[in-house]
């Protein structure tokens, strides 16, 4: 049972999510570095998000996405 839960949680959710997040972050960083237009528009939003504590963001994310697995 523990092996099945490990496969479901770690191999099917954590690893793909981590790889997709790293890839998307890398592509976003390259796009922001290359484009002055994107840099002026997105960097202030990034500063705003990084200044908010996770305690403030978590309830909003739960309201948007809910508690369900999907």
mmCIF file of the N, C-alpha and C atoms, coordinates in Angstrom:
data_MODEL
# 
_entry.id   MODEL 
# 
loop_
_atom_site.group_PDB 
_atom_site.id 
_atom_site.type_symbol 
_atom_site.label_atom_id 
_atom_site.label_alt_id 
_atom_site.label_comp_id 
_atom_site.label_asym_id 
_atom_site.label_entity_id 
_atom_site.label_seq_id 
_atom_site.pdbx_PDB_ins_code 
_atom_site.Cartn_x 
_atom_site.Cartn_y 
_atom_site.Cartn_z 
_atom_site.occupancy 
_atom_site.B_iso_or_equiv 
_atom_site.pdbx_formal_charge 
_atom_site.auth_seq_id 
_atom_site.auth_comp_id 
_atom_site.auth_asym_id 
_atom_site.auth_atom_id 
_atom_site.pdbx_PDB_model_num 
ATOM 1   N N  . UNK A 1 1  ? 0.823   -1.190 0.000   1.00 0.00 ? 1  UNK A N  1 
ATOM 2   C CA . UNK A 1 1  ? 0.000   0.000  0.000   1.00 0.00 ? 1  UNK A CA 1 
ATOM 3   C C  . UNK A 1 1  ? 0.872   1.261  0.000   1.00 0.00 ? 1  UNK A C  1 
ATOM 4   N N  . UNK A 1 2  ? 1.938   1.244  0.792   1.00 0.00 ? 2  UNK A N  1 
ATOM 5   C CA . UNK A 1 2  ? 2.823   2.407  0.852   1.00 0.00 ? 2  UNK A CA 1 
ATOM 6   C C  . UNK A 1 2  ? 3.518   2.640  -0.485  1.00 0.00 ? 2  UNK A C  1 
ATOM 7   N N  . UNK A 1 3  ? 3.904   1.571  -1.165  1.00 0.00 ? 3  UNK A N  1 
ATOM 8   C CA . UNK A 1 3  ? 4.555   1.710  -2.473  1.00 0.00 ? 3  UNK A CA 1 
ATOM 9   C C  . UNK A 1 3  ? 3.593   2.308  -3.497  1.00 0.00 ? 3  UNK A C  1 
ATOM 10  N N  . UNK A 1 4  ? 2.345   1.891  -3.471  1.00 0.00 ? 4  UNK A N  1 
ATOM 11  C CA . UNK A 1 4  ? 1.353   2.447  -4.401  1.00 0.00 ? 4  UNK A CA 1 
ATOM 12  C C  . UNK A 1 4  ? 1.116   3.929  -4.116  1.00 0.00 ? 4  UNK A C  1 
ATOM 13  N N  . UNK A 1 5  ? 1.043   4.295  -2.842  1.00 0.00 ? 5  UNK A N  1 
ATOM 14  C CA . UNK A 1 5  ? 0.878   5.705  -2.494  1.00 0.00 ? 5  UNK A CA 1 
ATOM 15  C C  . UNK A 1 5  ? 2.099   6.523  -2.895  1.00 0.00 ? 5  UNK A C  1 
ATOM 16  N N  . UNK A 1 6  ? 3.289   5.950  -2.736  1.00 0.00 ? 6  UNK A N  1 
ATOM 17  C CA . UNK A 1 6  ? 4.517   6.628  -3.145  1.00 0.00 ? 6  UNK A CA 1 
ATOM 18  C C  . UNK A 1 6  ? 4.513   6.877  -4.657  1.00 0.00 ? 6  UNK A C  1 
ATOM 19  N N  . UNK A 1 7  ? 4.146   5.857  -5.410  1.00 0.00 ? 7  UNK A N  1 
ATOM 20  C CA . UNK A 1 7  ? 4.099   6.016  -6.871  1.00 0.00 ? 7  UNK A CA 1 
ATOM 21  C C  . UNK A 1 7  ? 3.113   7.109  -7.260  1.00 0.00 ? 7  UNK A C  1 
ATOM 22  N N  . UNK A 1 8  ? 1.924   7.077  -6.652  1.00 0.00 ? 8  UNK A N  1 
ATOM 23  C CA . UNK A 1 8  ? 0.901   8.067  -6.994  1.00 0.00 ? 8  UNK A CA 1 
ATOM 24  C C  . UNK A 1 8  ? 1.332   9.476  -6.607  1.00 0.00 ? 8  UNK A C  1 
ATOM 25  N N  . UNK A 1 9  ? 1.854   9.634  -5.418  1.00 0.00 ? 9  UNK A N  1 
ATOM 26  C CA . UNK A 1 9  ? 2.183   10.968 -4.931  1.00 0.00 ? 9  UNK A CA 1 
ATOM 27  C C  . UNK A 1 9  ? 3.479   11.489 -5.515  1.00 0.00 ? 9  UNK A C  1 
ATOM 28  N N  . UNK A 1 10 ? 4.531   10.722 -5.375  1.00 0.00 ? 10 UNK A N  1 
ATOM 29  C CA . UNK A 1 10 ? 5.850   11.230 -5.748  1.00 0.00 ? 10 UNK A CA 1 
ATOM 30  C C  . UNK A 1 10 ? 6.113   11.112 -7.247  1.00 0.00 ? 10 UNK A C  1 
ATOM 31  N N  . UNK A 1 11 ? 5.931   9.928  -7.800  1.00 0.00 ? 11 UNK A N  1 
ATOM 32  C CA . UNK A 1 11 ? 6.309   9.716  -9.195  1.00 0.00 ? 11 UNK A CA 1 
ATOM 33  C C  . UNK A 1 11 ? 5.305   10.303 -10.188 1.00 0.00 ? 11 UNK A C  1 
ATOM 34  N N  . UNK A 1 12 ? 4.028   10.347 -9.824  1.00 0.00 ? 12 UNK A N  1 
ATOM 35  C CA . UNK A 1 12 ? 3.025   10.834 -10.763 1.00 0.00 ? 12 UNK A CA 1 
ATOM 36  C C  . UNK A 1 12 ? 2.615   12.277 -10.519 1.00 0.00 ? 12 UNK A C  1 
ATOM 37  N N  . UNK A 1 13 ? 2.985   12.865 -9.379  1.00 0.00 ? 13 UNK A N  1 
ATOM 38  C CA . UNK A 1 13 ? 2.585   14.241 -9.096  1.00 0.00 ? 13 UNK A CA 1 
ATOM 39  C C  . UNK A 1 13 ? 3.784   15.148 -8.824  1.00 0.00 ? 13 UNK A C  1 
ATOM 40  N N  . UNK A 1 14 ? 4.657   14.739 -7.909  1.00 0.00 ? 14 UNK A N  1 
ATOM 41  C CA . UNK A 1 14 ? 5.747   15.615 -7.489  1.00 0.00 ? 14 UNK A CA 1 
ATOM 42  C C  . UNK A 1 14 ? 6.792   15.779 -8.594  1.00 0.00 ? 14 UNK A C  1 
ATOM 43  N N  . UNK A 1 15 ? 7.271   14.685 -9.126  1.00 0.00 ? 15 UNK A N  1 
ATOM 44  C CA . UNK A 1 15 ? 8.353   14.766 -10.128 1.00 0.00 ? 15 UNK A CA 1 
ATOM 45  C C  . UNK A 1 15 ? 7.896   15.489 -11.397 1.00 0.00 ? 15 UNK A C  1 
ATOM 46  N N  . UNK A 1 16 ? 6.750   15.123 -12.005 1.00 0.00 ? 16 UNK A N  1 
ATOM 47  C CA . UNK A 1 16 ? 6.333   15.896 -13.188 1.00 0.00 ? 16 UNK A CA 1 
ATOM 48  C C  . UNK A 1 16 ? 6.061   17.370 -12.878 1.00 0.00 ? 16 UNK A C  1 
ATOM 49  N N  . UNK A 1 17 ? 5.463   17.653 -11.719 1.00 0.00 ? 17 UNK A N  1 
ATOM 50  C CA . UNK A 1 17 ? 5.216   19.043 -11.351 1.00 0.00 ? 17 UNK A CA 1 
ATOM 51  C C  . UNK A 1 17 ? 6.497   19.828 -11.174 1.00 0.00 ? 17 UNK A C  1 
ATOM 52  N N  . UNK A 1 18 ? 7.488   19.183 -10.562 1.00 0.00 ? 18 UNK A N  1 
ATOM 53  C CA . UNK A 1 18 ? 8.778   19.841 -10.374 1.00 0.00 ? 18 UNK A CA 1 
ATOM 54  C C  . UNK A 1 18 ? 9.447   20.112 -11.728 1.00 0.00 ? 18 UNK A C  1 
ATOM 55  N N  . UNK A 1 19 ? 9.431   19.127 -12.620 1.00 0.00 ? 19 UNK A N  1 
ATOM 56  C CA . UNK A 1 19 ? 10.047  19.309 -13.934 1.00 0.00 ? 19 UNK A CA 1 
ATOM 57  C C  . UNK A 1 19 ? 9.324   20.371 -14.755 1.00 0.00 ? 19 UNK A C  1 
ATOM 58  N N  . UNK A 1 20 ? 7.992   20.363 -14.735 1.00 0.00 ? 20 UNK A N  1 
ATOM 59  C CA . UNK A 1 20 ? 7.237   21.371 -15.471 1.00 0.00 ? 20 UNK A CA 1 
ATOM 60  C C  . UNK A 1 20 ? 7.493   22.761 -14.884 1.00 0.00 ? 20 UNK A C  1 
ATOM 61  N N  . UNK A 1 21 ? 7.516   22.855 -13.557 1.00 0.00 ? 21 UNK A N  1 
ATOM 62  C CA . UNK A 1 21 ? 7.777   24.148 -12.914 1.00 0.00 ? 21 UNK A CA 1 
ATOM 63  C C  . UNK A 1 21 ? 9.162   24.683 -13.216 1.00 0.00 ? 21 UNK A C  1 
ATOM 64  N N  . UNK A 1 22 ? 10.161  23.810 -13.176 1.00 0.00 ? 22 UNK A N  1 
ATOM 65  C CA . UNK A 1 22 ? 11.529  24.246 -13.490 1.00 0.00 ? 22 UNK A CA 1 
ATOM 66  C C  . UNK A 1 22 ? 11.645  24.674 -14.947 1.00 0.00 ? 22 UNK A C  1 
ATOM 67  N N  . UNK A 1 23 ? 11.034  23.915 -15.841 1.00 0.00 ? 23 UNK A N  1 
ATOM 68  C CA . UNK A 1 23 ? 11.075  24.272 -17.258 1.00 0.00 ? 23 UNK A CA 1 
ATOM 69  C C  . UNK A 1 23 ? 10.353  25.578 -17.540 1.00 0.00 ? 23 UNK A C  1 
ATOM 70  N N  . UNK A 1 24 ? 9.173   25.748 -16.942 1.00 0.00 ? 24 UNK A N  1 
ATOM 71  C CA . UNK A 1 24 ? 8.418   26.992 -17.147 1.00 0.00 ? 24 UNK A CA 1 
ATOM 72  C C  . UNK A 1 24 ? 9.164   28.183 -16.551 1.00 0.00 ? 24 UNK A C  1 
ATOM 73  N N  . UNK A 1 25 ? 9.777   27.988 -15.393 1.00 0.00 ? 25 UNK A N  1 
ATOM 74  C CA . UNK A 1 25 ? 10.552  29.068 -14.784 1.00 0.00 ? 25 UNK A CA 1 
ATOM 75  C C  . UNK A 1 25 ? 11.757  29.451 -15.621 1.00 0.00 ? 25 UNK A C  1 
ATOM 76  N N  . UNK A 1 26 ? 12.428  28.467 -16.170 1.00 0.00 ? 26 UNK A N  1 
ATOM 77  C CA . UNK A 1 26 ? 13.581  28.741 -17.024 1.00 0.00 ? 26 UNK A CA 1 
ATOM 78  C C  . UNK A 1 26 ? 13.166  29.480 -18.289 1.00 0.00 ? 26 UNK A C  1 
ATOM 79  N N  . UNK A 1 27 ? 12.083  29.034 -18.924 1.00 0.00 ? 27 UNK A N  1 
ATOM 80  C CA . UNK A 1 27 ? 11.610  29.721 -20.129 1.00 0.00 ? 27 UNK A CA 1 
ATOM 81  C C  . UNK A 1 27 ? 11.137  31.141 -19.817 1.00 0.00 ? 27 UNK A C  1 
ATOM 82  N N  . UNK A 1 28 ? 10.472  31.325 -18.685 1.00 0.00 ? 28 UNK A N  1 
ATOM 83  C CA . UNK A 1 28 ? 10.033  32.668 -18.299 1.00 0.00 ? 28 UNK A CA 1 
ATOM 84  C C  . UNK A 1 28 ? 11.227  33.570 -18.012 1.00 0.00 ? 28 UNK A C  1 
ATOM 85  N N  . UNK A 1 29 ? 12.243  33.032 -17.351 1.00 0.00 ? 29 UNK A N  1 
ATOM 86  C CA . UNK A 1 29 ? 13.435  33.831 -17.048 1.00 0.00 ? 29 UNK A CA 1 
ATOM 87  C C  . UNK A 1 29 ? 14.159  34.234 -18.327 1.00 0.00 ? 29 UNK A C  1 
ATOM 88  N N  . UNK A 1 30 ? 14.249  33.331 -19.276 1.00 0.00 ? 30 UNK A N  1 
ATOM 89  C CA . UNK A 1 30 ? 14.902  33.659 -20.553 1.00 0.00 ? 30 UNK A CA 1 
ATOM 90  C C  . UNK A 1 30 ? 14.099  34.713 -21.299 1.00 0.00 ? 30 UNK A C  1 
ATOM 91  N N  . UNK A 1 31 ? 12.760  34.555 -21.326 1.00 0.00 ? 31 UNK A N  1 
ATOM 92  C CA . UNK A 1 31 ? 11.915  35.539 -22.015 1.00 0.00 ? 31 UNK A CA 1 
ATOM 93  C C  . UNK A 1 31 ? 12.015  36.905 -21.352 1.00 0.00 ? 31 UNK A C  1 
ATOM 94  N N  . UNK A 1 32 ? 12.024  36.948 -20.017 1.00 0.00 ? 32 UNK A N  1 
ATOM 95  C CA . UNK A 1 32 ? 12.140  38.227 -19.318 1.00 0.00 ? 32 UNK A CA 1 
ATOM 96  C C  . UNK A 1 32 ? 13.497  38.869 -19.527 1.00 0.00 ? 32 UNK A C  1 
ATOM 97  N N  . UNK A 1 33 ? 14.536  38.052 -19.616 1.00 0.00 ? 33 UNK A N  1 
ATOM 98  C CA . UNK A 1 33 ? 15.873  38.592 -19.824 1.00 0.00 ? 33 UNK A CA 1 
ATOM 99  C C  . UNK A 1 33 ? 16.027  39.181 -21.216 1.00 0.00 ? 33 UNK A C  1 
ATOM 100 N N  . UNK A 1 34 ? 15.372  38.575 -22.185 1.00 0.00 ? 34 UNK A N  1 
ATOM 101 C CA . UNK A 1 34 ? 15.528  39.009 -23.580 1.00 0.00 ? 34 UNK A CA 1 
ATOM 102 C C  . UNK A 1 34 ? 14.620  40.173 -23.976 1.00 0.00 ? 34 UNK A C  1 
ATOM 103 N N  . UNK A 1 35 ? 13.509  40.362 -23.259 1.00 0.00 ? 35 UNK A N  1 
ATOM 104 C CA . UNK A 1 35 ? 12.520  41.355 -23.670 1.00 0.00 ? 35 UNK A CA 1 
ATOM 105 C C  . UNK A 1 35 ? 12.387  42.452 -22.612 1.00 0.00 ? 35 UNK A C  1 
ATOM 106 N N  . UNK A 1 36 ? 12.687  43.672 -22.999 1.00 0.00 ? 36 UNK A N  1 
ATOM 107 C CA . UNK A 1 36 ? 12.541  44.804 -22.078 1.00 0.00 ? 36 UNK A CA 1 
ATOM 108 C C  . UNK A 1 36 ? 11.061  45.062 -21.783 1.00 0.00 ? 36 UNK A C  1 
ATOM 109 N N  . UNK A 1 37 ? 10.203  44.828 -22.762 1.00 0.00 ? 37 UNK A N  1 
ATOM 110 C CA . UNK A 1 37 ? 8.767   45.017 -22.574 1.00 0.00 ? 37 UNK A CA 1 
ATOM 111 C C  . UNK A 1 37 ? 8.230   44.082 -21.491 1.00 0.00 ? 37 UNK A C  1 
ATOM 112 N N  . UNK A 1 38 ? 8.592   42.807 -21.559 1.00 0.00 ? 38 UNK A N  1 
ATOM 113 C CA . UNK A 1 38 ? 8.156   41.850 -20.543 1.00 0.00 ? 38 UNK A CA 1 
ATOM 114 C C  . UNK A 1 38 ? 8.774   42.173 -19.186 1.00 0.00 ? 38 UNK A C  1 
ATOM 115 N N  . UNK A 1 39 ? 10.032  42.579 -19.198 1.00 0.00 ? 39 UNK A N  1 
ATOM 116 C CA . UNK A 1 39 ? 10.714  42.902 -17.940 1.00 0.00 ? 39 UNK A CA 1 
ATOM 117 C C  . UNK A 1 39 ? 9.996   44.031 -17.206 1.00 0.00 ? 39 UNK A C  1 
ATOM 118 N N  . UNK A 1 40 ? 9.609   45.072 -17.930 1.00 0.00 ? 40 UNK A N  1 
ATOM 119 C CA . UNK A 1 40 ? 8.913   46.196 -17.299 1.00 0.00 ? 40 UNK A CA 1 
ATOM 120 C C  . UNK A 1 40 ? 7.526   45.804 -16.811 1.00 0.00 ? 40 UNK A C  1 
ATOM 121 N N  . UNK A 1 41 ? 6.887   44.842 -17.466 1.00 0.00 ? 41 UNK A N  1 
ATOM 122 C CA . UNK A 1 41 ? 5.530   44.470 -17.092 1.00 0.00 ? 41 UNK A CA 1 
ATOM 123 C C  . UNK A 1 41 ? 5.443   43.400 -16.025 1.00 0.00 ? 41 UNK A C  1 
ATOM 124 N N  . UNK A 1 42 ? 6.354   42.429 -16.050 1.00 0.00 ? 42 UNK A N  1 
ATOM 125 C CA . UNK A 1 42 ? 6.230   41.263 -15.176 1.00 0.00 ? 42 UNK A CA 1 
ATOM 126 C C  . UNK A 1 42 ? 7.057   41.390 -13.897 1.00 0.00 ? 42 UNK A C  1 
ATOM 127 N N  . UNK A 1 43 ? 8.187   42.042 -13.939 1.00 0.00 ? 43 UNK A N  1 
ATOM 128 C CA . UNK A 1 43 ? 9.024   42.129 -12.742 1.00 0.00 ? 43 UNK A CA 1 
ATOM 129 C C  . UNK A 1 43 ? 8.347   42.820 -11.559 1.00 0.00 ? 43 UNK A C  1 
ATOM 130 N N  . UNK A 1 44 ? 7.566   43.889 -11.761 1.00 0.00 ? 44 UNK A N  1 
ATOM 131 C CA . UNK A 1 44 ? 6.848   44.435 -10.596 1.00 0.00 ? 44 UNK A CA 1 
ATOM 132 C C  . UNK A 1 44 ? 5.857   43.432 -9.994  1.00 0.00 ? 44 UNK A C  1 
ATOM 133 N N  . UNK A 1 45 ? 5.203   42.642 -10.832 1.00 0.00 ? 45 UNK A N  1 
ATOM 134 C CA . UNK A 1 45 ? 4.297   41.610 -10.315 1.00 0.00 ? 45 UNK A CA 1 
ATOM 135 C C  . UNK A 1 45 ? 5.064   40.534 -9.565  1.00 0.00 ? 45 UNK A C  1 
ATOM 136 N N  . UNK A 1 46 ? 6.227   40.165 -10.070 1.00 0.00 ? 46 UNK A N  1 
ATOM 137 C CA . UNK A 1 46 ? 7.060   39.191 -9.372  1.00 0.00 ? 46 UNK A CA 1 
ATOM 138 C C  . UNK A 1 46 ? 7.524   39.698 -8.022  1.00 0.00 ? 46 UNK A C  1 
ATOM 139 N N  . UNK A 1 47 ? 7.853   40.965 -7.948  1.00 0.00 ? 47 UNK A N  1 
ATOM 140 C CA . UNK A 1 47 ? 8.247   41.557 -6.665  1.00 0.00 ? 47 UNK A CA 1 
ATOM 141 C C  . UNK A 1 47 ? 7.082   41.569 -5.691  1.00 0.00 ? 47 UNK A C  1 
ATOM 142 N N  . UNK A 1 48 ? 5.893   41.846 -6.186  1.00 0.00 ? 48 UNK A N  1 
ATOM 143 C CA . UNK A 1 48 ? 4.707   41.840 -5.333  1.00 0.00 ? 48 UNK A CA 1 
ATOM 144 C C  . UNK A 1 48 ? 4.433   40.442 -4.787  1.00 0.00 ? 48 UNK A C  1 
ATOM 145 N N  . UNK A 1 49 ? 4.500   39.441 -5.641  1.00 0.00 ? 49 UNK A N  1 
ATOM 146 C CA . UNK A 1 49 ? 4.228   38.066 -5.217  1.00 0.00 ? 49 UNK A CA 1 
ATOM 147 C C  . UNK A 1 49 ? 5.297   37.581 -4.245  1.00 0.00 ? 49 UNK A C  1 
ATOM 148 N N  . UNK A 1 50 ? 6.542   37.910 -4.495  1.00 0.00 ? 50 UNK A N  1 
ATOM 149 C CA . UNK A 1 50 ? 7.600   37.438 -3.604  1.00 0.00 ? 50 UNK A CA 1 
ATOM 150 C C  . UNK A 1 50 ? 7.561   38.129 -2.250  1.00 0.00 ? 50 UNK A C  1 
ATOM 151 N N  . UNK A 1 51 ? 6.943   39.306 -2.174  1.00 0.00 ? 51 UNK A N  1 
ATOM 152 C CA . UNK A 1 51 ? 6.853   40.008 -0.902  1.00 0.00 ? 51 UNK A CA 1 
ATOM 153 C C  . UNK A 1 51 ? 5.693   39.510 -0.039  1.00 0.00 ? 51 UNK A C  1 
ATOM 154 N N  . UNK A 1 52 ? 4.729   38.796 -0.653  1.00 0.00 ? 52 UNK A N  1 
ATOM 155 C CA . UNK A 1 52 ? 3.587   38.282 0.116   1.00 0.00 ? 52 UNK A CA 1 
ATOM 156 C C  . UNK A 1 52 ? 3.971   36.993 0.824   1.00 0.00 ? 52 UNK A C  1 
ATOM 157 N N  . UNK A 1 53 ? 3.637   36.851 2.093   1.00 0.00 ? 53 UNK A N  1 
ATOM 158 C CA . UNK A 1 53 ? 3.932   35.598 2.792   1.00 0.00 ? 53 UNK A CA 1 
ATOM 159 C C  . UNK A 1 53 ? 3.001   34.481 2.326   1.00 0.00 ? 53 UNK A C  1 
ATOM 160 N N  . UNK A 1 54 ? 3.455   33.245 2.457   1.00 0.00 ? 54 UNK A N  1 
ATOM 161 C CA . UNK A 1 54 ? 2.659   32.092 2.028   1.00 0.00 ? 54 UNK A CA 1 
ATOM 162 C C  . UNK A 1 54 ? 1.364   31.997 2.825   1.00 0.00 ? 54 UNK A C  1 
ATOM 163 N N  . UNK A 1 55 ? 1.361   32.512 4.053   1.00 0.00 ? 55 UNK A N  1 
ATOM 164 C CA . UNK A 1 55 ? 0.151   32.496 4.870   1.00 0.00 ? 55 UNK A CA 1 
ATOM 165 C C  . UNK A 1 55 ? -0.937  33.360 4.228   1.00 0.00 ? 55 UNK A C  1 
ATOM 166 N N  . UNK A 1 56 ? -0.539  34.378 3.491   1.00 0.00 ? 56 UNK A N  1 
ATOM 167 C CA . UNK A 1 56 ? -1.508  35.222 2.808   1.00 0.00 ? 56 UNK A CA 1 
ATOM 168 C C  . UNK A 1 56 ? -1.947  34.666 1.470   1.00 0.00 ? 56 UNK A C  1 
ATOM 169 N N  . UNK A 1 57 ? -1.108  33.888 0.828   1.00 0.00 ? 57 UNK A N  1 
ATOM 170 C CA . UNK A 1 57 ? -1.417  33.352 -0.491  1.00 0.00 ? 57 UNK A CA 1 
ATOM 171 C C  . UNK A 1 57 ? -2.215  32.055 -0.395  1.00 0.00 ? 57 UNK A C  1 
ATOM 172 N N  . UNK A 1 58 ? -1.945  31.235 0.600   1.00 0.00 ? 58 UNK A N  1 
ATOM 173 C CA . UNK A 1 58 ? -2.560  29.909 0.705   1.00 0.00 ? 58 UNK A CA 1 
ATOM 174 C C  . UNK A 1 58 ? -4.094  29.969 0.740   1.00 0.00 ? 58 UNK A C  1 
ATOM 175 N N  . UNK A 1 59 ? -4.737  30.820 1.526   1.00 0.00 ? 59 UNK A N  1 
ATOM 176 C CA . UNK A 1 59 ? -6.206  30.839 1.507   1.00 0.00 ? 59 UNK A CA 1 
ATOM 177 C C  . UNK A 1 59 ? -6.787  31.235 0.153   1.00 0.00 ? 59 UNK A C  1 
ATOM 178 N N  . UNK A 1 60 ? -6.108  32.125 -0.542  1.00 0.00 ? 60 UNK A N  1 
ATOM 179 C CA . UNK A 1 60 ? -6.583  32.522 -1.874  1.00 0.00 ? 60 UNK A CA 1 
ATOM 180 C C  . UNK A 1 60 ? -6.485  31.348 -2.838  1.00 0.00 ? 60 UNK A C  1 
ATOM 181 N N  . UNK A 1 61 ? -5.382  30.604 -2.784  1.00 0.00 ? 61 UNK A N  1 
ATOM 182 C CA . UNK A 1 61 ? -5.216  29.439 -3.651  1.00 0.00 ? 61 UNK A CA 1 
ATOM 183 C C  . UNK A 1 61 ? -6.266  28.372 -3.344  1.00 0.00 ? 61 UNK A C  1 
ATOM 184 N N  . UNK A 1 62 ? -6.586  28.178 -2.063  1.00 0.00 ? 62 UNK A N  1 
ATOM 185 C CA . UNK A 1 62 ? -7.614  27.203 -1.694  1.00 0.00 ? 62 UNK A CA 1 
ATOM 186 C C  . UNK A 1 62 ? -8.975  27.650 -2.216  1.00 0.00 ? 62 UNK A C  1 
ATOM 187 N N  . UNK A 1 63 ? -9.257  28.936 -2.169  1.00 0.00 ? 63 UNK A N  1 
ATOM 188 C CA . UNK A 1 63 ? -10.534 29.428 -2.706  1.00 0.00 ? 63 UNK A CA 1 
ATOM 189 C C  . UNK A 1 63 ? -10.601 29.231 -4.222  1.00 0.00 ? 63 UNK A C  1 
ATOM 190 N N  . UNK A 1 64 ? -9.494  29.440 -4.913  1.00 0.00 ? 64 UNK A N  1 
ATOM 191 C CA . UNK A 1 64 ? -9.481  29.283 -6.362  1.00 0.00 ? 64 UNK A CA 1 
ATOM 192 C C  . UNK A 1 64 ? -9.583  27.821 -6.775  1.00 0.00 ? 64 UNK A C  1 
ATOM 193 N N  . UNK A 1 65 ? -8.743  26.976 -6.178  1.00 0.00 ? 65 UNK A N  1 
ATOM 194 C CA . UNK A 1 65 ? -8.601  25.607 -6.648  1.00 0.00 ? 65 UNK A CA 1 
ATOM 195 C C  . UNK A 1 65 ? -9.362  24.591 -5.811  1.00 0.00 ? 65 UNK A C  1 
ATOM 196 N N  . UNK A 1 66 ? -9.725  24.899 -4.589  1.00 0.00 ? 66 UNK A N  1 
ATOM 197 C CA . UNK A 1 66 ? -10.470 23.993 -3.740  1.00 0.00 ? 66 UNK A CA 1 
ATOM 198 C C  . UNK A 1 66 ? -9.572  22.958 -3.079  1.00 0.00 ? 66 UNK A C  1 
ATOM 199 N N  . UNK A 1 67 ? -10.212 22.059 -2.333  1.00 0.00 ? 67 UNK A N  1 
ATOM 200 C CA . UNK A 1 67 ? -9.493  21.028 -1.611  1.00 0.00 ? 67 UNK A CA 1 
ATOM 201 C C  . UNK A 1 67 ? -9.395  19.723 -2.382  1.00 0.00 ? 67 UNK A C  1 
ATOM 202 N N  . UNK A 1 68 ? -10.091 19.581 -3.480  1.00 0.00 ? 68 UNK A N  1 
ATOM 203 C CA . UNK A 1 68 ? -10.142 18.321 -4.213  1.00 0.00 ? 68 UNK A CA 1 
ATOM 204 C C  . UNK A 1 68 ? -8.793  17.982 -4.825  1.00 0.00 ? 68 UNK A C  1 
ATOM 205 N N  . UNK A 1 69 ? -8.602  16.705 -5.116  1.00 0.00 ? 69 UNK A N  1 
ATOM 206 C CA . UNK A 1 69 ? -7.358  16.212 -5.716  1.00 0.00 ? 69 UNK A CA 1 
ATOM 207 C C  . UNK A 1 69 ? -7.131  16.775 -7.106  1.00 0.00 ? 69 UNK A C  1 
ATOM 208 N N  . UNK A 1 70 ? -8.200  16.971 -7.891  1.00 0.00 ? 70 UNK A N  1 
ATOM 209 C CA . UNK A 1 70 ? -8.068  17.425 -9.277  1.00 0.00 ? 70 UNK A CA 1 
ATOM 210 C C  . UNK A 1 70 ? -7.440  18.783 -9.298  1.00 0.00 ? 70 UNK A C  1 
# 
